[in-house]
């Protein structure tokens, strides 16, 4: 029987998956910033990116984890780290058990500041709370593959850091865009009391007509 995967190898797999998700944000941000010369150029692509962040990314992440877990035993992080998720029968999960693990199970493990994930360290079977409530185990499939996972993790962290820093630098160097953003911020955050303006007041004798 394959050996249970411990906390650190599972953490590596999780960070790889998270870095891939972040890459879907840093890559388009870098592209948008480097292709935009003015504030008008940013409005539509930034709006689409915000819509993706707010409404789309969460269900996509769940489907990504569930579908790859059903097909291969885990997402890219687990695959390149040589570990996989299995049920009590040591077979790959079906769709609904996998969905239960990632929605209900992860919610349970997230309680009490994520103690359920740290439970992997002390559990004899290396199960977190999400594993226990869903009846799943994470086992080593190809033990030597963790080296590939470590290399991919370093590459992803470097790429994300490069894209993010390059995007910020591009904004700084685009003085026209910086000036437009600063002007917009001044207009949207300006106080009505600026420039000797006074707020509208209600005449005392008219107050009785207000319902």
Secondary structure, 3 states (H helix, E strand, C coil): CCCECCHHHHHHHHHHHHHHHHHHHHHHHHHHHHHCCCHHHHHHHHHHHHHHHHHHHHHHHHHHHHHHHHHHCCCHHHHHHCEEEECCCCCCCCHHHHHHHHHHHHHHHHHHHHHHHHHHHHCCCCCCHHHHHHCCEEEECCHHHHHHHHHHHHHHHHHHHHHHHHHHHHHHHCHHHHHHHHHHHHHHHCCCCHHHCCCCCCCHHHHHHCC
